[in-house]
Structures are given as C-alpha cells and as structure tokens.
Amino acid sequence: MKKKLLTVLCALLILWGAMFATDYLLVSHFREPVFVLYGVTADDGGSYTGQGLGYTVVVDKYITPDGGSALVSVTMTVFDRVIAAAIT
C-alpha cells in the first residue's frame, strides 16, 4: 500500500514539474503560458493574471491598430519573487 502511494505521489510531482517547466520556458521566451487558470482580466486588449499550481503569471497586452492584440510583457512569480520575465 505504501509503495503504491509513493508511486502516485512521485507521478504527481513529475507531472507538476513538467507543467511548471513548460510555463517557465514559455514565459522566458516571451510566450503565453499554457497551464494557468485565467484570473483577473483587464479591458485593455487581453491583459490578465493567471494562476498556476504554486505560481502566478501576469500577461500584459495591448490592442494593435488592426484590431488584434500583441504581448507587451510576461512575468512569472513564485512566492512574490520574479523567476522569469520578458518584455518588448
């Protein structure tokens, strides 16, 4: 029973690590994260604050003249410390 529980916990930890690493790499390469839940949104062209499992991502966008949206900055924080950020 203990071995099965340990296996499940290890699998969950590996899954969380893969999600965190994916979002970290995306943010550091000026892309939007994949594994976040949209939280607070703004009416300025799509800016939002997303919540991941143990981290927060702030995405700032603006509306382009042709009606689309473009990224301005992406910031990833853990425990209120910036660990990855990209800006135009």
N, C-alpha and C positions, 0 to 999 in steps of 0.2 A: 504494500500500500504506500509506504514512504517513497519507494523508488518511483512509483507512478506519479505521485505528487511532485517529486523533484523534477521528473521529466517534463511535466506540464509547465511548471514554473520556469524551467530553462527555455522551453519553447516560446513562452510568452515574453521572456526577457529578450530573446533573439529577435522576435517579431517587433518589439518596441524599438530595439536598437536599429533595425533596418528602416523603420518608419522615421526615426529621428535623423539617421544619417542621410536618408533621401531628402528630407526637408532642409537639412543643413547644407547639403551640396547645392540644392536648387537656389536657396537664398544667397549663398556665397557667390553663385554665378548669375545673379540678377534675374532670377525666375521666380514665379509664384509657387508657394509650397503646395503639396498635394494632400497631405494628411492633417489638415486643420479644419476645425469647425468654424464657420463664419460667426463672429460675434457682433461687435459694434461696427456698423457701416456708416459711411458719410455720403452726403449728396453732392460730392464734388467730382464724380466721374468713376466711382468704383472703389475708392479707398475703403479699407476695412481692417479690423483687428481680428486675427484668427487664433484659436486656442487649440494647441496640440496636447498630447499627453505629457505634461510636465514642462511645456514651453509655450511661448506666445510669439506670434509673428504679426508685425504691423506692415501693411502694404499701402503705400501712398501712390495714387494715380491722378491723372488729370484728363480732361476731355480735349481731344485733338480737334482742329478746325473741321476735319471731315466727319466728325460725329463719333469717332471711335474713342478708345481710351489708351493711354500709354503709362507705363510704370515710371515713377519718379524715384522711389526708394523702397527697399525691402529690409526690414530689421528683425532679427530673431533674438529673443531674450530667454534666459533661464534664471530664475530667482532674481529678477530685475537687473541682470547683468547681460550686456550685449555680447553675444558669442559669434554672430555673423551679421554682416550688413553690406548692402550695395546701394549705390546712388548714381544717378546720371550726372 
